[in-house]
Amino acid sequence: MVSIADILHRTVVIGCVGVSIWGIGTGFAVHTHTMKRGQEIMDERKALGLTDEPVDKKTKQEEQSEARWAEEAQAVLKARGASNLHPSTVDGSAGRP
């Protein structure tokens, strides 16, 4: 005669095995779908004559503009005294002796 504890144990173990197999299958399906969709997007970009470069790549002018804005923001903080900020965030000497 099989005890109730043995039946419960087998049920839990078989359930865990089933959930693990389902999880692996679902993970593979999601991965396959993601890769397929990515390839479709790349094919669309090539059809439109776009490059494989990342969309968010910044131009030199944009980088210079951002650097200028950051410098101006630091100047405003210095002009206000910025007494409540750590000195390294104001003068740019973070981690420097």
C-alpha positions in Angstrom: 0.0 0.0 0.0 1.3 3.4 -1.0 1.1 6.1 1.7 -0.5 9.4 1.3 2.8 11.2 1.9 4.3 9.1 -1.0 1.5 10.1 -3.3 1.8 13.8 -2.4 5.6 13.6 -2.9 5.3 12.0 -6.3 2.6 14.6 -7.3 4.9 17.5 -6.4 7.9 16.0 -8.1 6.0 15.2 -11.3 4.4 18.7 -11.2 7.9 20.3 -10.9 9.2 18.3 -13.8 6.2 19.3 -15.9 6.6 23.0 -15.1 10.3 22.8 -15.8 9.7 21.2 -19.2 7.0 23.7 -20.0 9.3 26.6 -19.0 12.2 25.3 -21.2 9.8 25.0 -24.1 8.3 28.4 -23.6 11.7 30.0 -23.2 12.8 28.4 -26.5 9.6 29.6 -28.2 10.1 33.2 -27.0 13.7 33.2 -28.1 12.9 31.9 -31.5 10.1 34.5 -31.9 12.4 37.3 -30.8 15.2 36.3 -33.2 12.7 35.9 -36.1 11.2 39.4 -35.4 14.7 40.9 -35.2 15.6 39.4 -38.5 12.3 40.8 -40.0 13.2 44.3 -38.7 16.7 44.1 -40.2 15.2 43.0 -43.5 12.8 45.9 -43.5 15.7 48.3 -42.7 17.7 46.9 -45.6 14.7 47.2 -48.0 14.5 50.9 -47.0 18.2 51.4 -47.6 19.0 52.0 -44.0 22.3 50.9 -42.4 22.8 48.3 -39.7 24.0 51.0 -37.4 22.1 51.4 -34.1 19.3 53.8 -34.3 20.3 55.8 -31.3 23.9 56.5 -32.4 24.6 60.2 -31.9 26.4 62.5 -34.3 29.5 64.4 -33.3 27.4 67.6 -33.2 24.9 66.1 -30.8 27.7 64.9 -28.5 29.2 68.4 -28.5 25.8 69.9 -27.8 25.3 67.6 -24.8 28.8 68.3 -23.5 28.1 72.1 -23.8 24.8 71.7 -21.9 26.5 69.7 -19.2 29.2 72.3 -18.8 26.6 75.1 -18.6 24.7 73.2 -16.0 27.9 72.8 -13.9 28.6 76.5 -14.3 25.1 77.3 -13.0 25.7 75.1 -10.0 29.0 76.7 -9.2 27.4 80.2 -9.5 24.6 79.2 -7.1 27.2 78.0 -4.6 25.9 74.4 -4.7 26.8 74.0 -1.0 24.5 71.0 -0.7 26.3 69.0 -3.4 29.4 66.9 -3.0 32.4 68.8 -4.3 33.2 66.1 -6.9 29.9 66.7 -8.6 30.6 70.4 -9.1 34.3 70.6 -10.1 34.5 67.3 -11.9 37.3 65.9 -9.7 35.5 62.8 -8.7 38.0 60.2 -7.5 41.0 62.3 -8.2 43.5 63.2 -5.4 
